[in-house]
Amino acid sequence: MRYLLLAALPLTLLASPAQAEDRFFAYDPANVAARLMTRGITLQAERGLFGAVRAERLFSTVGAGSAGLDRDSLPGGVEAVLPDGANETNVYRIEAEGNGAALARVLCPGASTVWLVMGRIRPVRDLTIHAVGQGATGPVLLCRTLEYRYRGEWAAPTDQATGLPSSPPSL
């Protein structure tokens, strides 16, 4: 009987829907570049079935701006661009729609494509974000390194009728 239960366990995991949830991670600036460029930020992230976290959107904590983030990779890889000793490997391209274009211009003036390279998003962990940009024909270059102190985390409020996440909180 025990072997039957163990054999059925993977099937029940496959049959159950993946429970992804949106989480919000807030950070305060920890270096001069972060204070001047963005002040505080909040990242909207999706936590997947096995705890993996993927950033989806960046919100300005003090303003009304936000930018979408798409998982991506850097031409030539992160090792070619980041400073020695940097261990951040998660690459997100800033979407141009909404306030994304303005954020990209502020972080990497003159770049046509801007990426944020960051470490794993985890509760109670500070975060380093490298803004990396590329012009229309130029090489990929490091523009700025922003350091943030972890401030807090919360889940998205859910709609009582559907049980699905409702709109993100006002920041």
LUMDOPA-365839 format. One record per atom (N, C-alpha, C): x negated, y negated, z negated. Coordinates in steps of 0.02 Angstrom, whole numbers, plus 50000, padded with zeros to 5 digits. Layout:
BEGIN
XYZ ...
! end
This chain:
BEGIN
499595006050000 500005000050000 499564993750000 499024993849961 498594988049957 498284986550026 498084991850062 497784990850128 498294988050177 498914989950170 499444987350213 499534979850202 499514977650139 499574970550123 498974966650150 498374969450142 497784966050168 497794965450244 498054970550277 498104970450350 498624965350374 499154964450335 499694959850354 499524952550339 499044951350294 498864944450275 498664940150334 498214942250378 498044937950436 498644936450481 499094941150487 499684939950529 500134934650499 500204934550433 500624929450401 500294922550407 499634922350405 499294915950413 499394913150484 499384917650533 499494915450602 500204913350614 500674916450581 501374914950592 501584908550557 501244906550504 501444900450468 501184894350505 501564888850506 501344882950541 500754879650505 500314876550544 499744873050515 500004866950477 499774866050417 500004860450376 499484854950376 499504850750426 499064844850429 499424839150395 499044834950361 499354829250328 498914823150337 499234817450342 498864811150347 498674808850277 498044806850270 497794804150207 497484797450224 497444793150175 497154786550183 496584785850133 495984783950158 495394783150116 495184775850119 495164772550062 494994765450059 494284764550034 493944759650064 493234758350049 493114750950041 492674749149995 492444742249986 491744741550017 491574735650041 490914734850072 490354735750021 489794738850042 489234739949998 488594736750024 488604734050085 488024730350110 488264723950145 487784719650160 487944713150190 488314713950256 488084718550298 488404719550364 489144721350356 489304725750309 490004727750298 490414721850272 490124717850228 490494712050202 490624706950257 490134705650300 490214700650352 490654703050410 490604709450428 490954712050486 491674714050472 491794717650418 492454720550408 492734719450338 492324717350292 492504717250221 492714724250202 493314725350178 493524732150160 493884735550217 493874742250217 494224746050269 494634751650236 495134753950273 495504759950255 495514764350317 495334770650308 495344775450363 495954779950356 496344780450409 496884785350412 496564791650440 496624797050404 496304803350425 496804808950420 496734813750464 497154819750462 496754825350431 497034828150379 496714833850346 497034840150375 496624844350406 496864850350439 496974856050391 497134861850419 497314867850382 496764869950333 496144869850353 495604872250310 495214866550279 495514860650273 495204855050239 494784850450282 494704852050346 494314847550390 494684840950396 494324835550396 494614828850399 494374825450463 494854822650501 494704819150563 495004812150559 494584807050568 494814800150567 495254798750628 495804795150617 496254793450672 496314786050683 496244782150630 496354774950636 495964771350581 495724765350596 495374761150548 495794754850538 495934753250475 496324747250458 495874742450421 495964735950435 495634730850395 496024730250330 495674730650274 496004730250209 496234723250194 495864718150218 496044711250202 496424707750257 496454710550317 496814707450372 497354712050398 497624710150455 498174714050484 497934718450541 497284718650554 497034722350612 496944729750600 496984733450654 496854740650652 496614742850721 496274748550722 496024751250785 496074758850784 496294761650840 496324768850847 495634771750858 495524777850835 494884781250843 494994787950878 494594789350928 494624795650964 493974799550953 494044805850935 493454810150926 493084810450993 492414809850991 492034809351052 491324811851039 490884810951087 490174812451079 489784806851111 489154806051091 488734800851119 488314803551176 488254799751230 487794801851283 487084802151253 486764807851259 486094808651231 486084810951159 486654811351127 486694813751058 486554808351006 486764809650944 486674804750891 485944804050869 485554809350875 484854809150853 484454803950892 484644802750955 484284798050997 484414790750977 484954789550940 485154782650926 485084780750852 485244785350807 485254783650736 484554783150707 484474779250653 483814778650622 483584785250590 482934786050582 482664792050550 482974792850481 483154798950464 483444800450399 484204800050397 484514797250449 485254796950451 485524803950464 486044805850427 486324812550436 487064812250457 487304806550479 487994805950502 488044808850573 488564812850585 488624816250649 489314815950680 489814813450644 490494813150671 490564806750713 490724807650777 490744802050825 491464800650844 491664794250839 492324791950858 492254785950904 492594786150961 492604780351006 493164775750985 493024769250982 493544764350964 493984763351025 494634764451017 495114763351071 495184755851084 495224753951147 495244746851165 495924743651151 496454747551146 497124744651137 497184741251069 497664736851063 497784733251000 497184729150980 496984729750917 496404725950892 495744729550903 495764735350935 495154739250946 494634735550987 494844732151040 494374728351082 494034722851041 494414719351000 494114714050959 493624716950908 493794722450876 493334725650829 492694727750865 492764730750924 492174732850962 491724726950980 492034721251000 491634715351017 491254712650956 491574712850898 491254710350837 490674714850817 490784721450820 490274726150798 489684726650847 489834726550912 489314727350964 489434722351020 489244716051011 489354711051064 489044713251130 489434712651184 489194714251250 489274721551270 489464725951224 489544733051241 490224734251272 490254738651321 490894740351352 491214746251317 490824750451285 491074756051246 490734755851178 491134756651125 490854756551057 491094762751020 490624765950986 490774771850946 490604770350873 490944773750829 490774773750758 490514780750741 489924781150714 489634787450693 489624787450617 489964792350589 490034792450516 489944799550489 489834799850424 489784806350391 490474809150379 490494814650343 491134817750326 491524813150279 492164812650292 492614808650250 492844813150194 492644811450133 492814815550075 492994811050017 493444813349974 493614809449915 492994808349871 492974802649839 492464800749790 491764800549821 491714799749886 491064799349919 491024792749957 490464789349950 490354783349988 490264785150062 490304780250105 490304781550176 489834776750213 489424779450256 489004775450300 489284776150371 489374770450404 489614770350473 489114766650516 488894769850570 488454766650618 488864764650679 488864758150695 489194755750756 488684756250812 488864759950865 488424761250921 488784759050984 488424755551029 488744753051089 488344754351151 488694753951208 488374754851273 488674749751321 488254746151357 488484741551408 488674745351470 488874741751522 489104744951584 488564749351615 487924747351612 487394751351643 486824752851595 486854750251535 486284750851490 486274757051447 485764757751406 485714763451362 486174762751302 486284768151266 486664768151204 486214765351149 486444760351113 486034757051062 486404756550995 486024756850942 486304755650875 486414748250866 487034746250849 487194739150839 487144737150766 487474740850723 487504739250651 487604745550610 487364745250549 487494750550500 487894747450443 488494750050432 488944747550381 488984752650325 488904750450264 488944754850207 489534752950163 489904758050141 490514756850101 490514761150038 490804758349986 490924761949923 491634764549922 491714770749904 492374773849900 492794770149848 493414768549865 493874765149819 494454769649799 494734773549845 495304777749827 495584781449887 496044785949873 496364790049925 497104790849907 497524791149958 498234792649947 498514796050008 499074799250000 499424802750055 499924797950086 500114799450148 500614795450182 501294796850149 501694791650139 502364792850113 502774796950163 503204801250139 503604805350184 504314802850188 504624804050245 505324802250257 505744807450219 506194805150176 506594809650135 507044814250177 507284811750233 507744815750275 507384821250313 506794819650340 506454824550383 505874828150349 505594825150296 505014828050264 504374826650301 504404822750356 503814821050395 503524814450370 502874813350383 502574806950362 502934801050395 503064795850356 503364789850384 502804785250405 502964779050422 502454774450445 501934773150391 501314771350411 500794770050362 500964764050319 500694763650259 500834758150214 500574751650242 500874746150221 500644739550240 500004738050204 499514735550240 498874734050210 498754726750209 
! end
